[in-house]
Every structure is written in C-alpha cells, then in structure tokens.
Amino acid sequence: MKIRNKLESDKIIIESGINYIPFINVFNVDEAIKAAHNIPEPIGFRAKKSFGGNVIGNMTRKQALSYIRTQKDFSFPYSVYQDNRAIGDFLIYQGEIQLHKDGTMCGIYCNVPGIINRYAVLHSEAIHFGMYYNSPYPQKEVNWGWRPVRLIVDYLCKYNIIGPVVEFSYFTTPLGIKNEPIVIWEIRNY
C-alpha cells in the first residue's frame, strides 16, 4: 500500500472502515468557510499536501472564520476538523505504531494530555519500542501482550492495516464516526 499524502491517507482511513474524528477536506476558501460552520468547536486545520504539514487549532468558530479569510500559512487542500484538544480530557494515550508482516512491530506512545500527536511522540515521557525511525531515545522491550500496544495491534489487525505507520489515540470513552475508543488520525508510508 503506497500512501503519498494526507488525502490518500484519508481515503484509506475512510474506505477501510476504521474509526476517525470527522473532518472535511476543503479545496478553496468558500468550502473552508462552509466547513468551519459545520465542525464543532474548537476548530483545527491540517495541511493535506504532504505529511508533517502545518497544523493549527484550538480556535473558536469566529477565530477560524477570520483565519480562513486571511490565511497565509496554508495552501489548499487542507482539512477542517474538531481539534483533538477538545477531547483531550478523555485521552489515555496516543502515538504511532507500525506492524510488519513478519510479526514484528515498532512505535511510540505517550500519555501526556493536551498536546497533539506530533509533539506527544517527541515528549520526554514517550515510550519508544522497536527500532522506530532509528530513534535516538532508549528503546523499551515490548511484547505483544503489553496492554497499551495489544489494544492497538488487535484493532489494526482487525482491519488488516499491516505495513504503514499508523497515528492513533486511545480514549476513555467512545468517540468518532464509529463511536469507538480508538481513533486513527493518519496512515502513512516512511
């Protein structure tokens, strides 16, 4: 499975039937304004041209509409979504994991609340396991039965998501379009 950008990641997430927080991909200012009226606050924006693009969030509807009209940091396409900081009180942990066809895995997870995933995986309290991105951090031996990892592994195996890196969050309460405690934010190759 080759995933070249966030739009392709979104398509795979939707088509695979896994759980995600609703978002609206927009391709022009008029679509962005309409989307900002239909997404619950706080509102966030994510660039979709490539992985690691801009993420701006935690905005009121008024701030989001003003930002859209004056935005210079984003180029289309991008998504409008409910910022995950709105559901941060329910967060148990978040991270990234990659399951390999040979049964091995690697990843990072962190339970520090109030930060987006891209910062959580860099946090000093994040737990790194396997040889993930040739991480300079100490690696922890993790086995398949380790509960935080086991839940995500079982979930990804259920949907046959083997090979790409998967960005996820696990919550105390069911959320997302399928009303499940596991939310998948992104699937990518690298």
C-alpha positions in Angstrom: 0.0 0.0 0.0 1.7 3.2 -1.2 0.4 6.4 0.5 1.8 9.6 -0.9 0.0 12.3 1.0 -2.6 13.0 3.6 -5.5 13.0 1.1 -4.6 9.4 0.2 -4.3 8.6 3.9 -7.8 10.0 4.5 -9.2 7.9 1.6 -7.7 4.7 3.1 -9.0 5.5 6.6 -12.5 6.1 5.3 -12.5 3.1 2.9 -11.1 0.7 5.5 -13.9 1.3 7.9 -11.7 2.3 10.8 -12.7 4.9 13.4 -11.7 8.6 12.9 -12.8 12.0 14.1 -15.0 13.7 11.4 -13.2 16.2 9.1 -14.0 18.0 5.9 -11.3 18.3 3.2 -11.5 21.7 1.5 -10.0 22.9 -1.7 -10.9 26.6 -1.7 -12.0 29.5 0.7 -15.7 29.0 0.1 -15.5 25.3 1.0 -13.4 26.2 4.1 -15.9 28.7 5.3 -18.8 26.3 4.9 -16.8 23.5 6.7 -16.0 25.9 9.6 -19.7 26.4 10.1 -20.3 22.6 10.3 -17.5 21.4 12.6 -17.8 21.5 16.4 -15.5 23.8 18.3 -12.7 24.1 18.9 -11.8 24.0 15.3 -8.5 22.9 13.8 -6.9 22.9 10.3 -4.4 20.4 8.9 -2.5 20.8 5.7 -3.1 17.9 3.3 -0.5 18.2 0.6 2.2 16.2 2.4 2.9 14.6 5.7 4.2 16.8 8.5 2.3 19.8 7.2 1.0 22.7 9.2 -1.5 22.1 12.0 -3.3 25.0 13.6 -6.1 24.5 16.1 -7.9 25.2 19.2 -9.9 28.1 17.6 -13.4 29.3 18.2 -15.7 29.5 15.2 -15.2 33.2 14.9 -11.4 32.8 15.0 -11.5 30.1 12.5 -13.6 32.1 10.0 -11.3 35.1 10.4 -8.2 32.8 9.9 -9.7 31.3 6.7 -10.3 34.8 5.2 -6.7 35.9 6.0 -4.8 32.6 5.9 -1.3 32.7 4.5 0.1 29.6 6.3 -1.9 27.1 4.5 -2.3 26.2 0.9 -5.1 24.1 -0.3 -6.1 21.4 0.2 -6.5 21.2 3.9 -9.0 19.7 6.4 -11.2 21.4 8.8 -11.9 19.2 11.9 -12.7 19.3 15.6 -9.4 19.9 17.3 -8.4 16.8 19.4 -7.6 19.1 22.4 -11.4 19.3 22.8 -11.4 15.6 23.6 -8.1 15.6 25.5 -9.7 15.0 28.9 -10.7 11.6 27.6 -7.2 10.7 26.2 -5.4 7.7 27.7 -2.5 7.6 25.3 -1.6 8.5 21.7 1.2 7.6 19.4 2.4 5.9 16.2 2.8 2.2 15.5 3.9 0.1 12.6 3.1 -3.6 12.3 5.3 -5.6 10.0 4.2 -8.7 8.0 6.9 -10.8 9.8 5.1 -10.2 13.1 7.5 -7.5 14.5 6.4 -4.0 15.3 7.8 -0.7 16.4 6.3 2.6 17.6 6.0 5.3 20.2 3.2 6.1 22.6 2.7 8.8 25.2 0.0 9.6 27.8 0.8 13.3 28.2 -2.5 15.2 27.8 -3.2 18.5 26.0 -0.7 18.1 23.1 -1.1 17.0 19.6 0.3 13.6 18.5 3.3 15.0 16.6 4.5 16.6 19.8 3.5 13.7 22.1 5.8 11.3 20.2 8.7 13.6 20.8 7.9 14.2 24.5 10.5 13.0 27.1 7.9 10.7 28.6 7.1 9.0 25.4 7.8 5.3 25.3 9.7 4.1 22.2 9.8 0.5 21.3 11.3 -1.5 18.4 13.6 0.5 16.1 11.3 3.2 15.2 12.8 5.8 12.8 16.2 4.9 14.2 15.1 6.8 17.3 17.9 8.2 19.5 15.8 7.5 22.6 16.2 4.4 24.7 14.1 1.6 23.3 11.9 -0.4 25.6 11.3 -4.1 25.1 7.6 -4.5 24.3 5.8 -7.7 23.8 2.5 -8.4 22.0 0.7 -8.8 25.3 1.6 -5.4 26.7 -1.9 -3.8 27.1 -1.4 -0.3 25.6 0.2 -1.9 22.5 -2.1 -5.0 22.4 -5.3 -2.9 22.0 -3.9 -1.0 19.0 -2.4 -4.2 17.5 -5.7 -6.1 17.8 -7.5 -3.1 16.3 -5.2 -2.7 13.3 -5.2 -6.5 12.7 -9.0 -6.5 12.7 -8.8 -4.0 9.7 -5.7 -5.6 8.1 -3.6 -2.4 8.4 -0.2 -4.0 8.2 2.9 -2.2 6.9 2.2 1.5 7.1 2.8 3.8 10.1 -0.5 4.5 11.9 -1.1 7.6 14.0 -3.6 6.8 16.8 -5.2 7.9 20.0 -6.9 5.8 22.7 -9.6 7.3 24.8 -11.6 6.5 28.0 -14.8 7.0 26.1 -16.0 6.0 22.6 -15.6 8.8 20.1 -15.5 9.3 16.3 -17.7 8.1 13.5 -17.9 4.6 14.8 -18.2 5.5 18.4 -15.1 3.5 19.5 -12.3 4.4 22.0 -9.6 4.1 19.3 -9.2 6.9 16.8 -7.0 6.7 13.8 -5.6 10.1 12.6 -3.3 9.2 9.8 -1.8 6.2 7.9 1.5 6.8 6.0 4.5 5.2 4.5 8.0 6.0 5.6 
